[in-house]
Amino acid sequence: MKIDVEGAELEVLKGGRRLLETLRPLLIFEYNEVSRRSFSLDDIRSLLGQDYAIWRLRGDGLLDASFGSTWNCVAAHHATVFADACRSLEAT
């Protein structure tokens, strides 16, 4: 699920809480200078809970945990095939 709503990503996720709990989708959401003014990654982590891991989506398509300079982030529920796929894309 791609979420691109110019800083309202947290609100969209709050509104879709039941969908997140039942379907556990892979999430790609913007986290850049605009969205940073509206929410933090800790807000997203708190909403998604410990069952989701979050990575920065790099320009080369790989994932990492360097959140200092981000544009998009990826979140995957640990009990889905998405989590394994994301771990395989982690930059080393």
C-alpha positions as CSV (number, residue, x, y, z in Angstrom):
1,M,0.0,0.0,0.0
2,K,1.6,3.3,-1.1
3,I,0.6,6.3,1.0
4,D,1.5,9.7,-0.4
5,V,-0.7,12.4,1.2
6,E,1.7,15.3,1.9
7,G,2.2,14.9,5.6
8,A,-1.1,13.2,6.5
9,E,0.4,9.7,6.4
10,L,-0.1,9.1,10.1
11,E,-3.7,10.1,9.9
12,V,-4.3,7.7,7.0
13,L,-2.7,4.9,9.0
14,K,-4.8,5.7,12.0
15,G,-8.0,5.6,9.9
16,G,-6.9,2.3,8.4
17,R,-6.0,0.6,11.7
18,R,-8.4,-2.2,11.3
19,L,-7.2,-2.9,7.8
20,L,-3.6,-2.9,9.1
21,E,-4.5,-5.4,11.8
22,T,-6.4,-7.8,9.5
23,L,-4.5,-7.6,6.2
24,R,-1.0,-6.7,7.4
25,P,-0.1,-5.0,4.1
26,L,3.4,-3.9,3.0
27,L,3.4,-0.1,3.4
28,I,5.4,2.4,1.5
29,F,4.9,5.9,2.9
30,E,6.5,9.3,2.4
31,Y,8.8,10.5,5.2
32,N,10.5,13.7,4.0
33,E,10.9,17.3,5.1
34,V,7.1,17.9,4.6
35,S,5.9,14.9,6.5
36,R,8.5,15.4,9.3
37,R,6.7,18.5,10.3
38,S,3.5,16.5,10.9
39,F,4.7,13.2,12.5
40,S,7.8,11.3,13.5
41,L,8.9,7.7,12.8
42,D,8.3,7.1,16.5
43,D,4.6,8.0,15.9
44,I,4.4,5.5,13.0
45,R,6.2,2.8,15.1
46,S,3.8,3.4,18.0
47,L,0.8,3.1,15.7
48,L,2.0,0.0,13.8
49,G,3.4,-1.7,16.9
50,Q,6.3,-4.1,17.4
51,D,5.1,-6.5,14.7
52,Y,6.1,-4.1,11.9
53,A,9.7,-3.2,11.0
54,I,10.5,0.0,9.1
55,W,13.3,0.7,6.6
56,R,14.4,3.7,4.5
57,L,13.8,3.0,0.8
58,R,17.0,4.2,-0.9
59,G,17.2,5.6,-4.5
60,D,18.8,2.3,-5.6
61,G,15.9,0.2,-4.4
62,L,17.8,-1.2,-1.4
63,L,16.6,-0.7,2.2
64,D,18.5,0.5,5.2
65,A,18.0,2.0,8.7
66,S,19.6,5.4,8.0
67,F,16.6,7.7,8.6
68,G,18.5,11.0,8.6
69,S,17.8,11.7,5.0
70,T,14.7,9.9,3.7
71,W,12.1,10.3,1.0
72,N,10.1,7.0,1.3
73,C,10.0,4.4,4.0
74,V,8.9,0.8,3.8
75,A,7.1,-1.0,6.7
76,A,6.5,-4.8,6.7
77,H,4.7,-7.0,9.3
78,H,7.1,-9.7,10.6
79,A,4.6,-12.5,10.0
80,T,4.3,-11.9,6.2
81,V,6.5,-12.8,3.2
82,F,7.0,-9.0,2.8
83,A,9.3,-9.0,5.9
84,D,11.6,-11.7,4.4
85,A,11.6,-9.8,1.1
86,C,12.6,-6.6,2.8
87,R,15.4,-8.2,4.8
88,S,16.8,-9.6,1.5
89,L,16.9,-6.0,0.2
90,E,18.8,-4.6,3.1
91,A,22.0,-2.9,2.1
92,T,25.2,-4.2,3.7
